[in-house]
Amino acid sequence: MDLSTLDFAQARTKHILFKTQLRSILYHGQTDQQHVSSHTACALGEWIYGLALAAYGYIPEVVELEKVHRDIHLAAAQLIDLYHLGHVEEARAGFTSVEIMAANLMLLLSVVENKIGPGQTGSDLAGASERLTISYEELQQLRKILHDLDERISEETVQTLRARQIATANEHKFQHSLMQIQAAEQRLRLAVEASDMGTFDWDLENQEFYSSPRLVEIFGFSAKDVVTHQQLIAALHPGDLHIREKAIRTSFATGGLSYEARIVWPDSSVHWVRVHGKIVHDADSKPLRMYGTAIDITQQKTFTEALEIKVKERTAELEKSNNALQKSNEELAQFAFVASHDLQEPLRKIQTFATRIQATETALTDRGKDYFRRMQQASMQMQQLIADVLSYSRMNATEQHVEVLGLGALLTKVQEQLSERIETVGATIEADALPMLKVIPYQFEQLLSNILSNALKYIKPGVPPRIVITADTVPGKAIDPLAGEGVYHRITITDNGIGFEPQYSERIFQVFQRLHGKHEYEGTGIGLAICKKIVDNHHGFITAAGEPGHGATFTIHLPV
């Protein structure tokens, strides 16, 4: 290049191409950077540093031209580097400054051209055609770049409009989410206020502590007071400071804070507070802050203490009652011993002598014989009553041997014992496949005997008795709230006898309760009470259901 002259028009064209190609790189990722050269490599730079600064350095605009030309090339290089490093938006934002510098460059080129002189002379015309050709080619390239740029701008405009629509939709979603968050915060705030809780927020990095007005009140201060963290700690009862310290240490290990402690108000009254909190960590698991709640539990503690006193008093009363019950059981056992020996012996003698008198005395009138018959019946009833009372008392015995037995085998044994009565009334007994049970053998045998005896006793005239026994299993919660979650055997014994009124379904299990007169059906009124006692001893349940004239059903539930 001849440094003695500069084609200012070509220099302007070159730097228009420079700015256009820079835009194409930043906005469309164009890789051709032939027009984005350094400030010393382009023709204008060669002229400035090879001639202009030395020959025309006295002209201020030449010096300014060098500075602007250098800055525009350096800025372009920096923007391209930012773009390739992935900082696309930052690079595009800097393009505006390049455009301003380019406009300033065009203005300075015009000023310098006017001040230096006429420019080309006739001696330069020899190369004018070649430069014109180069300028024409560059103009064509510029047109192509501008055409591509126009198409890209159109595409970007469409994409921008789509992006704006998406942004608008996202903004609506954001506003909706923000409203939901604000509503949730409002609900949480109302819930906290309704629960009468105080809140706190402890910045663990800067040791800044925020406490709500309600929390300040819980610690005995006025809600308007400005209370420091240290003042709140100082309000703790001296005997409970270690509780808080231990809870704080634990919270840094577990992330959760929880403790109850006493606080002393300024008026020296003692109150109870329950504190719950949670620690927030950063990405490196470093504790950042702790937030939580505090609630006054003084009334709850007072009630609990009063309840504990009541429980202790009630426990003492129960212990006293248990002692009395134990004494009563001992007395009952003594009575049972007396009943089984001392009381039954006179009754047997009464029956024996009455029988002998009837057999040997021929002068007895019919009325006298009737008296003796009634005396024998009364003594026999008394003897049966004593036997039943003795049996009932034995159900309280603590030494109870449990065995696993088949219910079918027990039923067969009881049927053999009642075979004479079964044959007399023409009864039929039907049973499903019966399960194995964990039972006290002699007790469960008596339970079956008592229920079957009743079914054979309370029969409808002219109707052969029919007894049906079934068995299955049911969950405990379907039986009774006290049964728990376990599984129970369900055994049902149904007859077709005279039945009973439904309102008596619980009364019939009480001692000495009879639904019929002694002259209608014999018995002592203890049999079903014994059944209830036996089922209780097996930790089960027994119920009865019936209707007059339609029989009765006894349902027994025993733990599997």
Backbone torsions as a table, in degrees:
resi	resn	phi	psi	omega
1	MET	NA	135.8	175.4
2	ASP	-79.4	109.4	-175.9
3	LEU	-76.3	-7.0	-177.8
4	SER	-72.0	-21.1	179.4
5	THR	-134.5	161.3	176.9
6	LEU	-135.3	130.3	174.2
7	ASP	-82.8	96.2	-175.1
8	PHE	-64.6	-34.6	178.9
9	ALA	-64.6	-42.1	178.9
10	GLN	-66.7	-36.6	178.8
11	ALA	-62.1	-42.0	178.1
12	ARG	-64.0	-43.3	179.8
13	THR	-60.9	-43.8	-179.9
14	LYS	-58.1	-40.9	-175.5
15	HIS	-82.2	-19.7	168.3
16	ILE	-67.2	-43.5	175.3
17	LEU	-60.7	-39.7	179.3
18	PHE	-57.4	-48.9	-178.6
19	LYS	-67.5	-40.1	-178.5
20	THR	-65.5	-42.2	-179.2
21	GLN	-69.4	-34.2	176.9
22	LEU	-62.0	-43.3	176.6
23	ARG	-60.1	-42.8	-178.3
24	SER	-63.3	-35.4	178.1
25	ILE	-67.4	-46.6	-173.8
26	LEU	-72.4	-31.0	-174.2
27	TYR	-104.5	-18.3	-175.7
28	HIS	-131.7	3.8	175.9
29	GLY	69.9	22.6	179.6
30	GLN	-61.5	137.1	-176.2
31	THR	-97.2	-16.6	179.9
32	ASP	-73.2	115.6	-176.6
33	GLN	-119.9	30.0	-174.4
34	GLN	-66.4	-27.6	-179.4
35	HIS	-93.1	-4.9	-179.7
36	VAL	-104.6	67.0	-178.8
37	SER	-90.7	177.9	178.9
38	SER	-74.4	167.6	-175.7
39	HIS	-71.3	-16.4	178.6
40	THR	-97.2	-14.1	-174.6
41	ALA	-91.3	-24.7	-177.9
42	CYS	-77.8	164.6	-175.8
43	ALA	-60.3	-41.9	-179.9
44	LEU	-63.4	-40.7	178.9
45	GLY	-65.0	-40.5	178.5
46	GLU	-62.1	-40.4	-179.9
47	TRP	-67.3	-41.6	-178.7
48	ILE	-63.0	-49.5	-174.3
49	TYR	-83.5	-22.4	179.9
50	GLY	-87.3	-25.2	-174.8
51	LEU	-140.3	-52.2	-165.9
52	ALA	-59.7	-46.8	-177.2
53	LEU	-63.7	-34.0	-179.9
54	ALA	-78.3	-41.2	-174.6
55	ALA	-87.4	-32.8	-174.0
56	TYR	-123.4	23.3	-177.4
57	GLY	-63.1	-16.2	177.8
58	TYR	-75.4	-12.0	179.5
59	ILE	-90.0	118.6	-177.0
60	PRO	-57.7	-36.0	-177.0
61	GLU	-66.9	-28.7	177.9
62	VAL	-67.8	-43.6	177.6
63	VAL	-62.3	-43.2	179.3
64	GLU	-65.2	-36.2	178.4
65	LEU	-61.5	-42.0	178.7
66	GLU	-60.6	-43.9	-177.9
67	LYS	-65.0	-47.9	-178.2
68	VAL	-64.6	-41.5	179.8
69	HIS	-62.3	-43.3	178.9
70	ARG	-64.9	-44.8	-177.8
71	ASP	-63.0	-39.5	-176.1
72	ILE	-67.7	-37.8	178.6
73	HIS	-71.1	-41.5	178.7
74	LEU	-65.0	-41.5	178.8
75	ALA	-62.6	-41.6	179.1
76	ALA	-62.2	-42.1	179.7
77	ALA	-63.1	-40.4	179.1
78	GLN	-65.4	-41.1	-179.9
79	LEU	-65.3	-39.2	178.1
80	ILE	-64.3	-41.3	177.7
81	ASP	-62.1	-44.5	178.0
82	LEU	-58.7	-43.0	-179.1
83	TYR	-60.8	-45.9	-178.2
84	HIS	-70.7	-22.4	176.7
85	LEU	-82.7	-3.0	177.3
86	GLY	99.1	-2.1	179.2
87	HIS	-89.4	64.7	-171.3
88	VAL	-64.1	-49.5	-176.4
89	GLU	-63.4	-39.6	179.1
90	GLU	-64.9	-40.2	179.1
91	ALA	-64.6	-45.0	179.8
92	ARG	-64.8	-36.1	179.0
93	ALA	-63.3	-31.0	-179.6
94	GLY	-78.8	-10.0	-177.8
95	PHE	-64.9	-28.6	-179.9
96	THR	-60.2	-41.7	179.7
97	SER	-64.5	-35.1	176.9
98	VAL	-65.0	-40.1	178.4
99	GLU	-61.8	-40.9	178.9
100	ILE	-64.2	-45.0	179.1
101	MET	-64.1	-36.5	179.1
102	ALA	-64.4	-41.3	177.3
103	ALA	-63.0	-40.3	178.3
104	ASN	-65.1	-37.5	178.4
105	LEU	-61.7	-43.5	179.4
106	MET	-60.5	-41.2	-179.3
107	LEU	-66.1	-43.9	-179.4
108	LEU	-65.9	-37.4	176.9
109	LEU	-59.6	-41.3	179.3
110	SER	-65.3	-42.7	-179.0
111	VAL	-64.8	-47.1	-179.2
112	VAL	-62.8	-39.9	179.5
113	GLU	-59.6	-42.0	-179.5
114	ASN	-68.7	-36.3	-175.3
115	LYS	-80.4	-29.4	-177.2
116	ILE	-74.5	-41.6	-180.0
117	GLY	145.8	-167.8	-173.9
118	PRO	-66.6	-18.2	177.3
119	GLY	88.6	-121.8	-172.7
120	GLN	-75.3	145.4	175.1
121	THR	-115.7	-176.6	-178.9
122	GLY	-60.1	-31.1	-179.2
123	SER	-66.2	-18.3	-178.6
124	ASP	-89.9	-8.5	-173.1
125	LEU	-67.6	-19.2	-178.9
126	ALA	-62.1	-35.8	-178.9
127	GLY	-96.5	4.1	-175.9
128	ALA	-66.5	-40.6	-179.1
129	SER	-61.0	-41.6	-179.6
130	GLU	-65.4	-41.9	179.8
131	ARG	-66.0	-36.4	178.7
132	LEU	-63.5	-39.1	178.6
133	THR	-64.1	-42.7	178.9
134	ILE	-63.1	-41.5	179.9
135	SER	-64.8	-38.3	179.3
136	TYR	-64.2	-43.2	179.2
137	GLU	-63.2	-41.2	179.1
138	GLU	-66.4	-35.7	177.9
139	LEU	-64.4	-40.8	177.8
140	GLN	-63.3	-41.5	178.3
141	GLN	-64.4	-38.7	178.6
142	LEU	-63.1	-41.8	178.5
143	ARG	-61.6	-42.5	179.4
144	LYS	-62.2	-44.1	179.5
145	ILE	-62.4	-42.2	-180.0
146	LEU	-65.1	-37.5	177.8
147	HIS	-63.7	-46.9	177.9
148	ASP	-61.7	-39.9	-179.1
149	LEU	-64.4	-38.9	179.4
150	ASP	-63.6	-41.6	177.5
151	GLU	-64.2	-42.0	-179.3
152	ARG	-65.6	-38.4	179.1
153	ILE	-63.1	-40.2	178.3
154	SER	-61.9	-44.8	178.4
155	GLU	-61.7	-44.3	-179.4
156	GLU	-64.3	-33.9	179.2
157	THR	-63.6	-44.6	178.1
158	VAL	-61.8	-45.7	-180.0
159	GLN	-63.4	-36.7	178.9
160	THR	-65.1	-41.3	178.4
161	LEU	-63.3	-42.5	177.4
162	ARG	-63.3	-43.6	179.2
163	ALA	-62.0	-37.4	179.1
164	ARG	-66.1	-39.1	176.9
165	GLN	-62.8	-44.1	178.1
166	ILE	-63.0	-42.1	179.8
167	ALA	-62.5	-38.6	178.7
168	THR	-64.6	-43.8	177.8
169	ALA	-62.9	-42.5	178.6
170	ASN	-63.9	-35.3	178.6
171	GLU	-65.0	-40.2	177.0
172	HIS	-62.7	-42.8	177.5
173	LYS	-62.6	-41.2	179.7
174	PHE	-62.3	-43.9	179.4
175	GLN	-62.9	-39.9	178.3
176	HIS	-64.3	-44.4	178.4
177	SER	-63.3	-39.7	179.3
178	LEU	-62.6	-41.0	177.9
179	MET	-64.3	-39.0	178.0
180	GLN	-64.6	-41.9	178.5
181	ILE	-63.0	-43.7	179.6
182	GLN	-63.5	-39.4	177.9
183	ALA	-65.3	-41.2	178.4
184	ALA	-63.6	-40.7	177.6
185	GLU	-63.0	-39.2	179.1
186	GLN	-65.0	-42.7	178.1
187	ARG	-63.0	-41.7	178.8
188	LEU	-63.6	-41.3	179.6
189	ARG	-63.2	-42.8	178.6
190	LEU	-65.1	-39.4	179.2
191	ALA	-63.8	-42.5	178.9
192	VAL	-63.5	-43.5	179.5
193	GLU	-65.2	-40.7	-179.3
194	ALA	-66.3	-33.5	-179.5
195	SER	-82.1	-2.5	177.2
196	ASP	64.6	32.9	-179.9
197	MET	-96.3	149.5	169.8
198	GLY	-98.9	154.2	-178.9
199	THR	-123.9	156.5	176.6
200	PHE	-144.1	157.0	178.2
201	ASP	-141.5	115.8	-173.5
202	TRP	-113.1	112.3	175.7
203	ASP	-78.7	105.0	-174.0
204	LEU	-73.2	-24.7	179.7
205	GLU	-76.1	-47.0	-176.5
206	ASN	-99.2	-0.5	179.7
207	GLN	55.2	40.5	173.8
208	GLU	-100.8	137.5	-173.7
209	PHE	-127.7	124.8	175.1
210	TYR	-109.7	135.7	175.5
211	SER	-131.4	137.9	179.9
212	SER	-73.0	159.4	178.3
213	PRO	-56.5	-36.5	-179.2
214	ARG	-66.8	-38.3	178.3
215	LEU	-63.4	-39.9	177.8
216	VAL	-61.0	-40.3	178.0
217	GLU	-65.3	-40.0	-179.8
218	ILE	-59.1	-33.5	-179.8
219	PHE	-87.8	10.2	170.4
220	GLY	95.2	5.1	179.9
221	PHE	-101.7	171.3	174.9
222	SER	-78.4	146.0	-178.7
223	ALA	-61.4	-22.8	-179.4
224	LYS	-85.7	-11.2	-178.3
225	ASP	-70.1	144.7	171.7
226	VAL	-92.9	105.4	-172.5
227	VAL	-112.3	130.7	-180.0
228	THR	-84.1	166.8	177.1
229	HIS	-60.2	-41.8	-179.0
230	GLN	-64.7	-34.5	177.4
231	GLN	-65.5	-38.6	178.4
232	LEU	-65.9	-41.3	178.1
233	ILE	-64.6	-40.4	-178.9
234	ALA	-65.4	-21.1	179.7
235	ALA	-75.0	-14.7	178.6
236	LEU	-66.4	144.8	176.9
237	HIS	-61.3	133.8	-178.7
238	PRO	-52.8	-33.5	-179.1
239	GLY	-74.2	-9.9	-177.7
240	ASP	-114.2	3.2	-179.8
241	LEU	-59.9	-36.8	-179.0
242	HIS	-66.0	-27.1	178.5
243	ILE	-65.5	-46.1	178.4
244	ARG	-63.8	-44.8	-177.9
245	GLU	-60.5	-42.9	179.0
246	LYS	-65.6	-40.7	-180.0
247	ALA	-64.8	-38.7	178.7
248	ILE	-64.4	-45.4	178.9
249	ARG	-60.4	-43.2	180.0
250	THR	-64.2	-36.7	-177.0
251	SER	-63.5	-33.8	179.1
252	PHE	-70.2	-21.4	178.0
253	ALA	-89.2	-36.5	-174.4
254	THR	-103.4	-20.4	-177.1
255	GLY	89.2	-5.7	-179.2
256	GLY	-125.3	142.1	179.7
257	LEU	-114.1	134.7	178.5
258	SER	-159.8	124.1	174.0
259	TYR	-164.1	160.4	173.8
260	GLU	-122.3	138.0	-177.9
261	ALA	-153.7	162.9	175.9
262	ARG	-89.0	147.0	173.5
263	ILE	-127.6	148.3	-179.0
264	VAL	-109.7	117.4	179.8
265	TRP	-74.7	163.8	177.4
266	PRO	-56.6	-25.2	178.4
267	ASP	-86.7	11.0	176.9
268	SER	75.5	2.4	176.4
269	SER	-75.9	146.6	-176.2
270	VAL	-102.3	132.2	-179.8
271	HIS	-131.4	164.3	-180.0
272	TRP	-112.3	141.7	178.6
273	VAL	-133.6	141.9	174.3
274	ARG	-113.2	127.6	-176.1
275	VAL	-118.0	131.2	173.4
276	HIS	-127.8	141.8	179.4
277	GLY	-154.4	172.8	-179.6
278	LYS	-144.8	141.7	179.9
279	ILE	-99.3	136.9	176.2
280	VAL	-103.6	131.2	-178.9
281	HIS	-111.4	157.9	173.6
282	ASP	-86.7	-172.1	-176.7
283	ALA	-63.7	-22.6	179.7
284	ASP	-96.7	15.4	179.5
285	SER	65.6	22.7	176.3
286	LYS	-86.1	129.5	179.7
287	PRO	-62.6	126.7	179.1
288	LEU	-101.7	-48.4	-176.5
289	ARG	-154.9	161.4	175.7
290	MET	-127.0	130.8	175.6
291	TYR	-128.7	154.5	-178.0
292	GLY	-178.2	-165.9	-175.9
293	THR	-133.1	160.2	173.7
294	ALA	-138.8	142.2	-179.1
295	ILE	-139.2	142.2	178.9
296	ASP	-77.6	121.1	-179.3
297	ILE	-117.5	25.8	-177.7
298	THR	-60.2	-47.7	-179.5
299	GLN	-62.5	-40.9	179.2
300	GLN	-62.5	-43.1	179.1
301	LYS	-64.9	-42.2	178.8
302	THR	-61.3	-44.2	178.6
303	PHE	-63.4	-41.8	-179.4
304	THR	-62.9	-43.1	179.4
305	GLU	-63.3	-42.4	178.1
306	ALA	-64.1	-38.8	179.0
307	LEU	-65.2	-40.0	178.3
308	GLU	-62.1	-38.9	177.2
309	ILE	-63.2	-43.9	178.8
310	LYS	-62.2	-40.6	-179.8
311	VAL	-63.0	-42.3	178.7
312	LYS	-62.5	-43.2	178.5
313	GLU	-62.8	-44.1	-178.9
314	ARG	-65.7	-37.6	178.2
315	THR	-62.0	-41.1	178.5
316	ALA	-64.1	-40.2	178.4
317	GLU	-64.8	-41.9	179.4
318	LEU	-64.6	-39.0	178.3
319	GLU	-63.0	-40.1	177.6
320	LYS	-64.3	-43.1	179.3
321	SER	-65.1	-39.2	178.4
322	ASN	-63.3	-39.4	177.6
323	ASN	-63.2	-42.4	178.8
324	ALA	-65.0	-39.1	179.4
325	LEU	-65.9	-40.7	178.2
326	GLN	-62.0	-41.0	177.7
327	LYS	-64.1	-40.7	179.1
328	SER	-63.6	-40.2	178.3
329	ASN	-63.9	-38.6	177.8
330	GLU	-63.9	-41.6	178.0
331	GLU	-65.2	-38.2	178.6
332	LEU	-65.1	-38.6	177.6
333	ALA	-63.6	-39.3	176.9
334	GLN	-64.2	-40.9	178.0
335	PHE	-62.9	-40.7	179.7
336	ALA	-61.2	-40.5	178.3
337	PHE	-62.8	-44.3	179.1
338	VAL	-63.5	-43.0	-177.8
339	ALA	-63.2	-37.7	-176.5
340	SER	-75.4	-17.6	-177.9
341	HIS	-120.5	-67.7	-170.6
342	ASP	-68.3	-36.4	-176.8
343	LEU	-81.1	-37.2	-176.0
344	GLN	-73.9	-28.2	-179.5
345	GLU	-62.4	-48.2	176.9
346	PRO	-59.9	-36.5	-179.9
347	LEU	-64.6	-40.6	178.1
348	ARG	-63.3	-38.8	178.7
349	LYS	-66.2	-39.4	177.9
350	ILE	-59.2	-46.0	-179.7
351	GLN	-64.2	-41.0	-178.4
352	THR	-64.8	-49.5	-178.5
353	PHE	-66.0	-36.4	178.4
354	ALA	-63.1	-40.7	179.1
355	THR	-64.6	-42.7	-179.4
356	ARG	-65.3	-42.4	179.9
357	ILE	-60.7	-44.3	180.0
358	GLN	-62.3	-33.1	-176.8
359	ALA	-80.0	-30.1	-172.6
360	THR	-104.2	-25.0	-175.3
361	GLU	-90.7	117.3	-178.2
362	THR	-95.2	-10.8	-175.6
363	ALA	-90.0	3.4	-178.4
364	LEU	-69.1	134.5	175.0
365	THR	-78.8	170.7	177.9
366	ASP	-60.5	-38.2	178.6
367	ARG	-64.5	-41.0	179.1
368	GLY	-62.5	-42.6	177.2
369	LYS	-61.4	-36.8	179.3
370	ASP	-65.7	-39.7	177.4
371	TYR	-60.0	-45.2	179.5
372	PHE	-63.7	-38.3	179.1
373	ARG	-63.6	-43.9	179.2
374	ARG	-65.0	-37.1	179.3
375	MET	-63.0	-41.7	178.7
376	GLN	-65.1	-41.8	179.0
377	GLN	-62.9	-42.5	-179.8
378	ALA	-63.5	-41.4	179.9
379	SER	-67.7	-36.3	178.1
380	MET	-67.3	-40.6	177.2
381	GLN	-63.7	-40.4	178.2
382	MET	-63.5	-41.4	179.0
383	GLN	-63.7	-40.1	178.3
384	GLN	-67.3	-39.0	178.7
385	LEU	-62.3	-44.2	178.3
386	ILE	-61.7	-40.9	179.4
387	ALA	-63.4	-40.8	179.7
388	ASP	-68.3	-42.3	177.9
389	VAL	-62.3	-41.3	177.4
390	LEU	-61.9	-42.0	178.9
391	SER	-64.5	-42.1	179.5
392	TYR	-62.5	-41.7	-178.9
393	SER	-66.6	-33.0	179.8
394	ARG	-68.9	-19.3	178.9
395	MET	-67.5	-16.2	179.5
396	ASN	-86.5	-2.8	-176.1
397	ALA	-60.3	135.8	-177.6
398	THR	-80.2	-26.7	179.9
399	GLU	-84.6	96.9	-176.0
400	GLN	-126.6	113.4	-176.7
401	HIS	-87.2	118.1	-178.4
402	VAL	-96.2	135.3	177.3
403	GLU	-131.8	158.5	173.5
404	VAL	-95.2	111.4	-176.8
405	LEU	-128.5	155.8	175.1
406	GLY	-80.6	130.1	179.1
407	LEU	-62.7	-32.4	178.8
408	GLY	-62.6	-39.6	179.0
409	ALA	-66.6	-40.6	177.7
410	LEU	-63.9	-41.2	180.0
411	LEU	-62.8	-42.2	179.0
412	THR	-60.3	-42.2	-179.7
413	LYS	-63.5	-43.1	179.8
414	VAL	-67.4	-38.7	177.8
415	GLN	-60.7	-38.2	177.7
416	GLU	-64.4	-39.5	179.3
417	GLN	-65.9	-33.3	-177.0
418	LEU	-101.4	14.2	-173.1
419	SER	-58.6	-39.2	-178.9
420	GLU	-63.4	-45.6	179.8
421	ARG	-66.4	-40.7	179.5
422	ILE	-60.0	-42.6	-179.4
423	GLU	-69.4	-38.2	-177.7
424	THR	-62.4	-44.5	-175.9
425	VAL	-91.9	-4.3	178.3
426	GLY	70.5	37.9	-175.9
427	ALA	-82.8	152.5	172.3
428	THR	-120.7	139.0	179.1
429	ILE	-121.5	121.0	-179.2
430	GLU	-113.2	137.5	-178.1
431	ALA	-140.8	140.0	172.6
432	ASP	-72.3	-177.3	170.4
433	ALA	-67.3	117.9	-172.5
434	LEU	-98.6	146.4	-172.4
435	PRO	-83.2	173.2	169.7
436	MET	-84.5	137.2	-176.6
437	LEU	-126.4	149.5	171.0
438	LYS	-92.5	103.7	-172.3
439	VAL	-136.8	164.0	168.0
440	ILE	-88.2	108.7	-165.8
441	PRO	-51.4	-54.8	-173.5
442	TYR	-67.6	-30.7	179.9
443	GLN	-70.6	-47.3	-177.7
444	PHE	-68.2	-30.2	174.4
445	GLU	-62.9	-41.4	179.1
446	GLN	-68.7	-36.3	178.0
447	LEU	-58.9	-49.9	178.9
448	LEU	-61.6	-40.5	-178.6
449	SER	-63.2	-43.4	-178.8
450	ASN	-64.7	-45.7	-177.1
451	ILE	-68.0	-43.6	178.8
452	LEU	-66.6	-36.5	177.8
453	SER	-61.6	-41.4	177.3
454	ASN	-63.2	-41.2	180.0
455	ALA	-64.4	-31.4	178.3
456	LEU	-83.6	-15.3	-178.7
457	LYS	-91.7	-49.7	-174.2
458	TYR	-90.9	74.2	-176.5
459	ILE	-109.5	156.9	177.8
460	LYS	-85.6	136.6	-179.8
461	PRO	-57.8	132.7	175.7
462	GLY	78.1	1.5	-179.6
463	VAL	-115.7	116.1	179.4
464	PRO	-59.7	130.3	-179.7
465	PRO	-64.3	140.7	177.2
466	ARG	-133.6	124.2	-177.5
467	ILE	-120.2	128.8	-178.4
468	VAL	-120.3	129.1	-179.1
469	ILE	-119.9	126.0	178.7
470	THR	-126.3	162.9	179.7
471	ALA	-150.8	140.3	172.4
472	ASP	-157.1	-169.7	178.9
473	THR	-124.6	149.0	180.0
474	VAL	-142.0	154.5	175.1
475	PRO	-70.7	146.8	-176.8
476	GLY	-60.1	-37.3	-176.6
477	LYS	-66.5	-16.7	177.3
478	ALA	-83.0	-8.1	-177.0
479	ILE	-98.4	-56.6	-171.8
480	ASP	-160.3	143.2	177.9
481	PRO	-56.7	-27.2	-179.0
482	LEU	-81.0	-8.0	-175.7
483	ALA	-76.2	-21.2	178.9
484	GLY	80.1	-159.7	-174.1
485	GLU	-96.3	-0.3	-176.2
486	GLY	-73.0	179.7	178.7
487	VAL	-107.1	142.8	-176.3
488	TYR	-125.3	145.0	166.6
489	HIS	-73.7	136.8	173.8
490	ARG	-116.1	118.6	-179.2
491	ILE	-117.5	123.4	179.0
492	THR	-116.1	136.9	177.3
493	ILE	-123.8	111.6	-174.4
494	THR	-117.2	136.0	176.8
495	ASP	-124.5	170.4	179.0
496	ASN	-111.9	33.7	-176.4
497	GLY	-81.7	-152.7	-172.3
498	ILE	-77.5	-16.4	179.0
499	GLY	69.6	-166.3	178.5
500	PHE	-160.2	165.8	179.5
501	GLU	-68.8	136.6	-177.0
502	PRO	-57.0	-30.2	-177.1
503	GLN	-67.9	-11.4	-179.5
504	TYR	-98.3	11.6	-173.3
505	SER	-64.1	-24.4	177.5
506	GLU	-100.0	-33.9	-177.0
507	ARG	-62.0	-32.7	-174.2
508	ILE	-66.5	-14.6	179.1
509	PHE	-91.2	2.8	178.5
510	GLN	-87.5	152.4	-178.2
511	VAL	-66.3	137.0	176.7
512	PHE	64.1	21.1	177.2
513	GLN	-94.0	122.5	179.3
514	ARG	-125.7	139.9	178.1
515	LEU	-97.1	-6.4	-178.2
516	HIS	-135.1	156.6	179.6
517	GLY	-68.1	156.5	-179.2
518	LYS	-62.2	-30.1	-177.1
519	HIS	-78.9	-21.2	179.0
520	GLU	-79.8	-50.3	-178.3
521	TYR	-137.6	130.4	179.9
522	GLU	-71.6	158.5	178.5
523	GLY	146.6	167.9	-176.2
524	THR	-110.6	-10.9	-178.2
525	GLY	80.9	18.2	-178.6
526	ILE	-113.9	-17.7	-172.4
527	GLY	-55.3	-49.8	-178.3
528	LEU	-73.6	-28.6	174.3
529	ALA	-63.2	-38.1	175.7
530	ILE	-63.4	-41.6	177.9
531	CYS	-59.4	-43.5	178.8
532	LYS	-61.5	-42.6	-179.9
533	LYS	-64.1	-40.6	-179.9
534	ILE	-63.6	-45.7	-180.0
535	VAL	-64.3	-38.7	176.1
536	ASP	-60.3	-41.3	178.9
537	ASN	-62.5	-24.2	179.0
538	HIS	-95.9	10.5	178.8
539	HIS	59.0	38.8	-179.5
540	GLY	-120.3	-163.3	-177.7
541	PHE	-137.1	144.8	175.2
542	ILE	-134.3	135.3	178.0
543	THR	-134.4	162.0	179.4
544	ALA	-133.5	145.1	176.4
545	ALA	-140.3	144.4	-179.4
546	GLY	-168.2	164.5	173.7
547	GLU	-139.2	142.0	179.4
548	PRO	-56.3	127.2	178.0
549	GLY	82.5	-3.4	-176.9
550	HIS	-124.7	21.0	173.9
551	GLY	80.2	-176.6	-178.0
552	ALA	-137.2	153.9	176.8
553	THR	-130.3	125.9	175.3
554	PHE	-107.6	127.2	-178.8
555	THR	-115.2	125.8	-177.6
556	ILE	-117.7	129.1	176.0
557	HIS	-114.7	125.7	178.9
558	LEU	-127.7	140.9	178.2
559	PRO	-59.7	140.1	178.3
560	VAL	-68.6	NA	NA
